Every structure is written in structure tokens, then in C-alpha cells.
């Protein structure tokens, strides 16, 4: 989590210095697939909701990101995720390709894509 918060702080600092908000390059198709599941870009997870909200704000706040926008996700509410965590996530996206094409990796090198229902 410390590495995630450090990366988020560096992105925020860089954005502040440039007078911009760090945002991924393109918006993709948000939504759920035929099974009611979606693909999420996981930017970092913690056991503490307040820490996750703080990290989200350091990355630019809610709705920053691709077409789906970023948010704090309670993993206990999403099938396919391990219960008990709060993740900063961008999604859901209709496909893994749509989620994977959003350019978060520059801001959060440890970002990864995960399916949840």
C-alpha cells in the first residue's frame, strides 16, 4: 500500500506542477457483459476505506479515468474479488480488452485488470 500511495502522490505532484489532472488517454466502453460481470482496472487495494478514498483523491478523484470512471470498490460487494478490501478501481468495462486499453499504467505501474460480477 505504501508503494501505491507513493505512486499516487507522485502523480498528484506531477499533475499539480503541470496544472493538469492525471488522466488516462482514452475512454472505452463501460458496462457489464452478458453474464452481468464487468472488467475493472485495479489501481490499488487496502483494508482501510479511508486510505482507499485518500488514494482515489490523489489520483484525481471520482470519475477520472476511462469511460467508466474511478471509484472505491468494496470487494465484499463484488463476486470474484477477495472479501474485506477497498480497492481504487476504474470500471466496470464490457471486456478485458476495453479495460486493458485504458492508459493507467503510466500513473500506477502496478495496475492490473480483474473481472468481477
C-alpha positions as CSV (number, residue, x, y, z in Angstrom):
1,X,0.0,0.0,0.0
2,X,2.9,2.4,0.7
3,X,4.2,1.9,-2.8
4,X,0.7,2.6,-4.2
5,X,0.3,5.8,-2.1
6,X,3.8,6.9,-3.1
7,X,3.0,6.4,-6.8
8,X,-0.3,8.3,-6.3
9,X,1.4,11.1,-4.5
10,X,4.0,11.4,-7.3
11,X,1.2,11.5,-10.0
12,X,-0.6,14.2,-8.0
13,X,2.6,16.2,-7.6
14,X,3.4,16.0,-11.3
15,X,-0.1,16.9,-12.2
16,X,-0.1,19.9,-9.9
17,X,3.2,21.1,-11.3
18,X,1.8,20.8,-14.8
19,X,-1.5,22.4,-13.9
20,X,-3.5,19.3,-15.0
21,X,-5.1,16.2,-13.6
22,X,-3.5,12.9,-14.4
23,X,-6.0,11.1,-16.6
24,X,-5.7,8.0,-18.8
25,X,-5.6,8.6,-22.5
26,X,-8.9,7.2,-23.8
27,X,-12.4,6.4,-22.7
28,X,-13.6,2.9,-23.5
29,X,-16.9,1.1,-23.4
30,X,-18.1,0.9,-19.9
31,X,-20.7,-1.6,-18.7
32,X,-21.3,-5.2,-18.0
33,X,-21.1,-8.3,-20.2
34,X,-24.0,-10.8,-20.8
35,X,-23.3,-12.5,-17.5
36,X,-23.7,-9.3,-15.6
37,X,-20.0,-9.1,-14.9
38,X,-17.5,-6.3,-15.7
39,X,-13.8,-5.8,-16.0
40,X,-12.1,-3.4,-13.6
41,X,-8.7,-1.8,-13.6
42,X,-7.4,-2.3,-10.1
43,X,-5.2,0.6,-9.1
44,X,-4.5,-0.4,-5.5
45,X,-6.3,-2.1,-2.5
46,X,-6.2,-1.7,1.2
47,X,-8.1,-2.9,4.2
48,X,-9.0,0.7,5.2
49,X,-11.7,2.5,3.3
50,X,-10.3,5.9,4.3
51,X,-6.9,5.1,2.9
52,X,-8.6,4.0,-0.4
53,X,-10.6,7.2,-0.6
54,X,-7.4,9.2,0.0
55,X,-5.6,7.4,-2.7
56,X,-8.5,7.9,-5.1
57,X,-8.4,11.7,-4.5
58,X,-4.6,11.7,-5.0
59,X,-5.2,10.1,-8.4
60,X,-7.7,12.8,-9.4
61,X,-10.9,11.9,-7.7
62,X,-14.1,10.0,-8.7
63,X,-14.9,9.7,-12.3
64,X,-11.3,10.3,-13.5
65,X,-10.3,7.6,-15.9
66,X,-11.8,5.9,-18.9
67,X,-15.5,5.8,-19.8
68,X,-16.5,4.1,-16.5
69,X,-14.6,6.4,-14.2
70,X,-12.7,5.6,-11.0
71,X,-14.1,4.8,-7.6
72,X,-13.5,3.0,-4.3
73,X,-14.8,-0.5,-4.7
74,X,-15.8,-2.7,-1.6
75,X,-14.6,-6.1,-2.6
76,X,-17.1,-7.8,-0.4
77,X,-19.8,-6.5,-2.8
78,X,-18.2,-7.9,-6.0
79,X,-18.1,-11.6,-6.8
80,X,-14.7,-12.8,-7.9
81,X,-12.9,-10.5,-5.5
82,X,-11.4,-11.4,-2.1
83,X,-13.7,-10.0,0.6
84,X,-12.5,-7.4,3.1
85,X,-10.7,-4.9,0.9
86,X,-11.3,-1.5,-0.5
87,X,-9.8,-1.1,-4.0
88,X,-9.4,2.0,-6.1
89,X,-10.7,0.8,-9.4
90,X,-11.7,2.1,-12.8
91,X,-14.6,0.2,-14.2
92,X,-16.6,-1.7,-15.0
93,X,-15.8,-2.2,-18.6
94,X,-17.6,-4.5,-21.0
95,X,-14.5,-6.5,-21.9
96,X,-11.0,-7.2,-20.8
97,X,-9.6,-5.5,-23.9
98,X,-11.6,-2.3,-23.2
99,X,-10.3,-2.2,-19.6
100,X,-6.8,-3.1,-20.6
101,X,-6.6,-0.3,-23.2
102,X,-7.2,2.5,-20.7
103,X,-3.7,4.0,-20.0
104,X,-3.5,3.9,-16.2
105,X,-0.1,2.1,-16.2
106,X,1.8,5.4,-16.5
107,X,0.2,6.6,-13.3
108,X,0.1,3.3,-11.4
109,X,2.7,0.8,-12.7
110,X,1.2,-2.0,-10.5
111,X,-2.3,-1.6,-12.0
112,X,-4.0,-4.8,-13.3
113,X,-7.3,-5.9,-14.8
114,X,-9.7,-8.2,-13.0
115,X,-13.2,-9.4,-13.7
116,X,-15.9,-9.1,-11.1
117,X,-19.7,-9.9,-11.0
